[in-house]
Amino acid sequence: MNAKTFTPAWFLRGPHAQTIWGRLARPRRLVKFRRETLTTPDGDELLLDHLDAPVRDERFRFVLLHGLEGSTNSVYMQGLLSVVARHGFAATAVNFRSCARDPKHVGRSIPNRRPRFYHSGETTDFDFVVRTLRAREPNVRLLAAGASLGGNVVLKWLGEHPGQTDVAAAATFSVPYDLGAGSKHLEVGLLRRFYVNRFLATLKKKTKWLVAQFPEMRDRVDLKAVMRAKTFRDIDNAATAPIHGFRDADDYYARSSSIHFLAAITTPTLCLSAADDPFLPAEVLEKAKAIASPSVEFHITDCGGHTGFIAGSAPWRCEYWAEEFVIEWLAEHAR
């Protein structure tokens, strides 16, 4: 497999096949990890999963961020962690607030201690994790990797902190650089609506729980509008924006889209995307590439779907090219 060239598997040629295959066919327990509950400055909790594997190179620690409604158990996160383990590096995967919790326990346990969740532009938790890890291991260089929403968080944080030295290099893939454009793009087509509906199902359940758990949110969140939501804009207007202090969905998109922060990044950064990503219009990729600072390297493939990039000669011999490429790129730049 060419390290810099992606050729899709012959049996997974379309963007939707690339996007969906891994969710159906890949194992979700490729690696072992040690879970840590980290208390945030505002009294909430973050679940960190530290890779439990032999470390041969102690100079670096990878910090990984998942996508919308994902967790450490998302197949692409397991894939990234398995590549990190094979290279002999340390790694910490961050589960955003309300993620990596057993959905059966919602209503019987406390997935959040504060009346908030996470969102595409929420960078304070990532900043807290970075500072915590650096304080623990001051001589270890951090390498950040984020997929989809997690990648948006990484890029926004880098743009908010030009000149920072805590993260030596960063890599992202399948980032929705322009949240408004991506939301609108996903409103068209049956398969795109299928993706949205899967996310909406868990977001509605979490929001309903939050309003029940924190009575002060009843005046801020229109629960009936949340339950009627059929698009990302609907749920962002009804839930994401009021919960997290935005005026509305447009305000949230404008202040949280990483495309507005790319020009300020000074850290060596890889941005990997597929032109056929069903979550984002292709023209947004070219716009983001044109805006980005010289420190940002864009790598846009013709195909690959959303967090797919699956190569291989047969269904039982799949190769997950993006995960290999991202980890190897980071290791090379860190060295």
N, C-alpha and C positions, 0 to 999 in steps of 0.2 A: 504494500500500500504506500503510494507516494505521500510523503509527509505534508506536502503543500498543495496537492491536487486531490479534489474530491470527485470520485466517480460513483454514482449511486448504484446500489444493488439492482440487478436486472429485474428482479421481481418486486421492486419498490420504486418505481419510476416517478410517480406523481407526488406532489407536495403533501396530500392528505395521507397517502400510504406511508410516507416518510415520518409524518407527524404522529400517526396513530400506532404504528407497528410496535414500537418499543413499549408503549403502555400495556399492550396485550401480551407480548411475548417475552419480555425480559424479567428476570428475577429481581426482587426488591430486597434481598438479603445477601448481597455479594460480599460485604465486609462486616467486621465486628467493630463496635465502638463503645466508648465509655460515656455515659450521659452525665451532664452537669447541669444543675439548676442555678442559673445566675440571676441574682436580684438586681434589678435596674435602679437607677437613681430615683425614679418616681414610685418605687415600691412594687413594681410588677415583676414578672419572671420571664426569662429567656431560657430555652432549652438548648444547650450546646452539646453536640455529639463529637467527641474526640476519637479519631481513628485509633483503633486498638490493633496495631501491627508493628513489627520490628522497624526501628528507625535507623537507617544506615548513614544518612546525611543530616546532621543536627543543625545545619546552618539556616534552614528554611522551615517555615510552617505555612501551609496553605489554609486560607480562610474561604469557605465556600458558602454561597447564598443561593437558595432555591427560588423557583418562580411562584406565580399566583396559586394559592391554595395547595402548594407542594409541601415537602418536608425532606428531611434526610433520607427518607425511604423512597422518594421519587426515583424512578429508574435512572434518569440522567445523573442524579446526585450519587447514587450507588456506583454508576459507571465512572464518574470522576474520582471518587474515593478509591476505587479499585486500581485505577491507573496511578494515583498518588502512592498507594501502598506498594505497588510493583516497583516504583522508582525508589522506595525506601525513605520517603519524606514524612514528616508529621503533618497532620491536618485537623482542622476544626470546622465542622459544619454548623451553621447557625440556623435554627428554626425560628422563623418570625413569630411574634406574639399570636397566640391562638392556634398555631400550627404544631404538628407532631403530637397532638392530643387525640386520645381515643374518642371518636365522635359519639360513641355509645354513652360516654360519661358527661356529655354536655347536658347541663341541668342538674347533674348530681355531683359534679366536682367543679373546680374553679379553673377554667382554662385561661382566664385573665383576672387579675386583681384590680385593674384599672379600667375605666369605661372607654376603651379604645382597642383597636386592632393593629394593623400594619397597612401600608399602602406603598405604591410605586415610588413615592418621593420621600418616604420616611427614612432618614439617614442617621438619626441620633442613636438608635440602637446599634447600628453597625459601628458608629464612631465609638460607642461605649465598649463594644467587644474588642475593637482594635486597641484602644487604650489599655484595657484589662490584660490582653495577651502580651502587649509590649512591656507592661510593668512586670509581668511574671517572668518573661524571657527577654530581657533587654538586648541580648546579643544575637537573637534569632530574627532573621528578616522575614517579614510577612509578605505573602503573595496572595492576592485576592482574585477569586473567580466567581462570576455570577451568571446565572442563566435566566433569560427572560426578565421578569420583574426584578429578580435579584441582580441582574446585570445593570438594569436601570438605576438601582440603588447605588451600586458601586461607582458608576460613571458620574452620577449626581454628586456623590460624596467627594470624588476626586476633583470635580470642578469647583466644589465649595471650599476645597483646601489646596489651592495651588501652592506648590513648593513643599508640600508635606513629605516627610521621610519615613513615616511609620510603615507604609506599604511600599515595598521596593518596585513592584510591577503588578499589573492587573490584566485580566483577560475576561471578556464577556462573549456570550453567544446568544443569538435570537432575541436581542433587546428590542422592545417596542419604543423606539426613540421618541416618537410623537404619539402621546397617549390619545389625544383627540382624533388624530387620523386613523390610528389603529382601532379605536372604538367604532368609528363610522364604517371602516372597512369590514368589520366583523358583523355588521348588520345585514349584509347581502349574501345570499346563498344558503342552501340548506345545511351543508356540512359546517360552514362557519357558525351558523346558529346552533349547531350541535355542540361545538366547543363552548360557546357562551352559556348554553343551558346547563352544562355540567358545572361550570364555575358558579353560576347563579344559585344552583341548588344548595351548595354548602354556604355561600355567602348569606343567603336568606336565613338559613338555620342559625348561623352564628349571630346575625343581627337580632333575630327574634330573642335569642338567649340573652344578648347584651341588654336589651331594653327591659327584659324581665328581671335581670340581675341588678341593674342600676336604674332605679326609678327616675333619677334626674335626667335620664336620656329620653324619657317619654315625650317631653316637650320639644326635643330637638329632632327626633327621628320620626318620620311619618311611616309607621310600620305597615299600614295598608298600601302605601305607595311602594314600599320595599317588596311586599309579597306580590304586587302586580308587575314588578320589573321584568322586562323581556330583553333588554339590551344592557351593555355595560354602562352607557350613559344614564339609563334609568336607575341602576343600582348605585352609581356614583353620585347622582343627584339626591337620591333618597337616603343613602346610608354613608358612603365613604366621605362625602363632603361635610355633612353636618356632624358626624362623629369626630372628625379630625380637624375641624375649624376652618374649612374652606367655605366660600360663599355658595358655590354650586359646582357642578361637574366641570364647567369651562375653567373656573378658577383653579380647581384641582389639577386639571390637565396642563394649564399654563405654568403653574408653579412647580410641577413635579416631573415634567418630561425632560429626560436627560439631554435631548438635543440642544437645549438652551445652556448646557454646562460644558459641552465638548470643547469649546474654544479655550477654556481656562485650564484644561488639564495639562500638567507638567510631568506626570508620572508615565513611564513607558507602558502603553496600554494597547491590547489587541481587541478589536471589535470584529467578531465573526458573525456573518449573517448569510442567509440564503435569499436570493432574489425572488424565489417563489414562496417565501414564508406566508402562510395564509393569515397570519395575525397582523400583517403590516403591508401597506402599499409599497411597491418596489421603488417608487420615486422618492420616498422618505429616506431610503438608504443612501441614495446619491446626494440628497440634501445634507444629511448628517455627515457624510464623508467630506463634503465641501466645507462645512463649518468647522470641523474638528481641528484641533491644534496639531502641529508637527509631531507631538509626542504620541499621537494616536494613530495606530496602523489599522486600516480597514482591510478586511479580507472578505469579499463577497463572492459566493459561489452561485452558479446558475440555478442549482436545485439543492434540496436538503430539508425543506419544510421547516417546521418549528421545533427546535431542539431534537431534530432527527439526525440528519447527516449519516445515514446508514449505508455502508458499503458491504461487500462480501459476495461470495460465489454461490451461496445457497442459504435457505432460511435457517439452517442449523449452523451456519458459519458466518454469522453477521459480524461486521466490524463497525464499531461506533467511532467514526473518524474524528468528529469534533472534540470528543473528550480526550482522545490521544493528542490531538493537535494543540488544544488549549493548555494542557499540563506540560507538554514538551516545550511549547513556546515560553511559558512562564519560567520553567527551570533554566532554559537557555539564557533568557534575559537576566535572571537573577545571578547566574554565575558570572 
